[in-house]
Amino acid sequence: MHVRLRGPVVGDIQRNIAQRWTEVARRHVAADWPSELPIGAASFASGGVPAQVVRTIPPHTYAFAPHGITTIKQLYINALAQARRYVYFENQYLWPEVFRGLDTLSWGGKSPDVQELLDAMGGALARGVQLAFTLPDHPNCGRRFTDGGIEWLRQRAAEAGDSASVSVFTLGNCEPDENLHGGIFYRPVYTHAKVAIVDDSFWTVGSANLNSRGMATDAEINVGVLDPVSARDLRLTLWREHSHASTALHSFLDDPLEGLRALRELAAANRERVRHREAIQGHLLPYLTVDDGHHFELPVHPEHGWLDNLPGGAGPLPAHHAGRYI
């Protein structure tokens, strides 16, 4: 996801770059911020909408923010606190733990910053808000951590009395493969965007993952936009792209809650198409945790997911055997 910004908000982007450039340049006795690039607000653009630049700046890194900056986390928490119907996320991760370079849950401990975010999500679920996520089936690292975040939210949804209020999707593709004797080759589509849309009213796009690094210890930048027109357009664009929505499905997508129901049904149907070696419709599939794999009798690797883990052959998939694919 990319966003083109115009108007005064551009000055905040430039200020972020200049602050970091100048401080690092001083450390390395390098050129200061170019004098021909004055830092200031651009003129207002006609037809503009409210937008805010927010950042994660790690502590003990820059003199201009010795204690760090966590306004991306606060943006998410504020948006979740005001959500009334739904929040849709696309992200690379969903980690309650601090990742230390190994897929070992006991290594890094819990992240208090992400726990604040998860608590805000739990609060939204308790108010009847539906949460939906699109995550990569095979992230480059930390899938066990993401599974833990999903299970934590599912538990909160069950406590709120609506287990269906958390929907978790992933994306995949398929093509015929002659080496599978007329079968289908499936592969995951990597989700790297960092997007959230709230109630067709607010959206944010940026660089921050939903993990301890994105919320606290990496340098990240997002923009938040309060605008019902672009929020709805963004949601419909993403959902139609993921589902390759037919005209019939379009009518369900117009209402976000009906749209989420239709997407869950499509994802479940595509799961069964994969089981029977059939072509999937669109790209939408359910994200399956290892426990989900046992439940649906599908092979789910704790780090590689399930689309990268399907055994060869053209017939229906065999029943899952505990530990076989680990």
N, C-alpha and C positions, 0 to 999 in steps of 0.2 A: 504494500500500500504506500502510495506517495501522495503528498498534499502540496499544492502550489498556494502560497500565501501572498497576499498583497495588502497594502495599507500599513497602519501604525504597528501591527504585530510584527512586521519584518524587523523593526528596530530592536525588538526583544531578542530575536534570533541573532542579529548581529552583535548585540551586547554580550550574549552568551559566548559567542566565538571570540570576541575581542578580550573578554575577561580571561579566558583560558589561554589564549594565544600569548597575551602580554605576560602572564605570570610564568609560563613555561619558557618564553623567550628570555626573561630575566635570569632564570636559573642557568640557562645555557649561553648567556651573553650573546644572544642572537638579536636579529632585527626586531624592533618594537612594532606595535600595530601601525600599519601604513598610514601616514598622515593624510594621504589623499582619500582615505575611507573614513570620513567622520561618522561617529556613532550618534544616531538620532532617530527620532520617529519619522517614518514616511508619512506622506499626506494621506488623508482618508480616501478610500476608494468608494465610489458611489455603489449603493446597493450592498454595502458590507453588513456582516453579522457579528455578534460578540464572539471573540476568540481570546484565548489566554495561553501563553507559553508557560509550560511547567517543566521542572528539571529534577533529576536526581544527581546530586553532587556528593561524592563520598567524603566522609569526615577525614581530617588530617591530610588533606591533599592540596587544597588551595587556600591561600591566605584570605581571599575574599569570602570564604565560607568555611572557617576552621572546624565547625561542628557539623558540616554537611548540609545539604538541602534535600528535602523529601517531599516536594510539592506534587510530584506525580502520584505518589502514594496517597496524599491528601485529596487530590482530584478524584481518584477512584473511590475513596471512602465517602467523600461528599456526594458523588453521583449515586452511589449505591444507597446512601441514606435517603435520597430523594426519589428513588425509583418506586414506581407504583404498579407496573404491569410486567415488564421484562427487561433483562439486560443480556445482550449478546456479546460474547468475547471471541476474538480470534487471537491466538497467542502460541508461542513456541513451547512454553512451559507452564506448569502450575505446581510450584514446589513449596510445601510447608517447611522443608528442611533447608539448611545451608549446604549447598553442594561444594565439596572440597576436592573434586576431581576424580572421585571414585563413586560408583553406584552402590554405596553402602549407607543405609539409612542411619546407622548409629554413629557415623563418623563426624558429621558436622553439627548436629543438634538442630533444634527448631529455630526458625527465624522469627523474632518478635515483630519485625516489620510486615512480613507476609501474614503472620497470625492476625495482625490488625486488619489486614485486607480480607482474610477469610472470615473473621468475625463480622465484618460489614456485610459480606455475602450471606452469612448465616442470618443476620438480622433482616436482610431483604427477604430471604426465604420464609422467615417467621411471619412476615407481613403479607405473604401470599404472592410475592414476586417470583416469576419464572426466570431461571438462569440457564443460559445455553452457551456451550463452548465448542469451538472447532480447534482441535489440537493435532499435531502430527502423530501418525501412528508409530513412526520410528524416529524420534528426536535424536539429534547427534549425541546426546547424553541425558541421563537422569529420568528415564521413563518410570522407574520404580517410584521416584519422588512424585511425579505427576499422578501416578496411580493413587498414592497416599492422599494427595489433595482432592482427587475425585471422590474417594471413599469418605473422606471427612465431610464433604459437602452433601453426599448422598445420605449420610447419617443425619445431618441437620435437616434435610428435606423430609426424611422419615419422621423425625421428631415434630416437624411442623404439620404432619398429617397429609403430605402430598409427595410421594416418592417420585412422581413424574415431573416435579417442578425443576429438576436438574436434568438437562439433556446434554450429552457429550458426543460430539461427532468427530470424525476424521475424514480425510479425503483420499481417494484412490483413483486409479485408472486401470484399464484392461485392454488387451489386444490379443488376437489369435496368435498361437504359437505352434508352429509345425512340429517342434520338438516334443510337444505334449500330445502328439497323435490327435490333432484336432481340438485340443483343449484350449484353455484361456490362460494367458499370463497376466497376473495382477501385480501392481506395484503401488506403493504409497505416493501421494502427492505431498510434498513437504510444506507445512504451514509455517511461515516465518513472519507473517504480519503481526503487528501488535495493535489491535483494534478493540474498541468497546463502543456499543451503541445502547442508549438508554431511552426507552419509551418513545421512540421516533421523535425525540426532542433534542438529544445531546449526543455527541460522538467525540471520540479521541483517537488519534493516530499518532504513532511515534516510534521510538526505539526501545522502550522499556518492556522487558519480559515480566511476567507475573512470578517473580522469584526474588530471592534476597538481593541478587545483583541488580536487577531492574529497579527495585524499590529502595535500595540503600547503598550499595557499595560499588556500582559502576557509574560512569558519567553518561546520563541519558537525557533525552529531550522529547517531549510530546507537545501537541497542541490540543486543547479542548475547545469545542465549538458548540455554541448554543443556538441551534437553528433547526426547526422541525422539517423544513423542506429538504435540506441536504442530509439530515439524519435518516429520514425515510428512504430517500433515493439510494443512500449508501447500503442500507439494509437490503433493499430489494435487489440491488445490483449483485451483492454477494450471494444472497440466497438463490437467485435465478442462475447465477454462474455455477454454483455448486450442484444444483439440482437439475440443470438443463431443463428448467420447468416448462412443462407443456401449458397450453392455454388454460386447461382445466385447473392445473396447480396454481397458476397465477392468481386466480380468484381467492385461493386460500392464503397466499402470501401477502395479500393486501392487508389483512388483519394479522398482526404479529403473533398473537396467541394461536389462532387457527393455522398460521403459517408454521409455527413450531410443531404443532401436532402433525401436519402434513409432512414435515421434514423427518420427524421421528418414524413415521410410517414408511417413508421412502428408504431411510437408512436401514430399517429392519428388513424390508423387502430385498434390498441390495445385499445384506448379510446372507440371506438365504440363496440369492442368486450365486454368490461366491461359493457357498457350500455345494451347490449343484453344478459348478463350473459353467455358469452362464454369464453373459455380458451384463455388466451393471448399467443402470440408467443414471446418467449424470456422473457425479464424482462422490456423492455423499454416502458415508458408511458410518456405522456406530464405532466409537472408540471403545475397545474392549480391554479391560484390565485382565490380569492373570486370572482372578476369580471369575470374571465374566466368561473367560475361555472355558473354564471348567463347567460353568452353568450351561453354556451353549454347545459344549462339546466341539470346540474349535481350538486349534493349537495357537497359543499366545505366548511368545517369548517375553520374559520380563524386561528385556532391554530393546528387542527388535520389533516388538508388536506382533501382528498376525499376518498382514499382507506380505511382508518380507519373509514369512516363516511357513508359507503353505508348502506342503510336500508336492512333488511332481506327480504327473499322471493326469489322465483326462476324465477319470470317473469322479463320483462324489467324494468329498473329503472324508477320511476315516474319522471315527470318534476319537476325541482327545484322550490321550493316555498321559496320566499325571507324570510329569518329569521328563517325558520323552523328548521334548523340544527345548529343554533348558540346558 
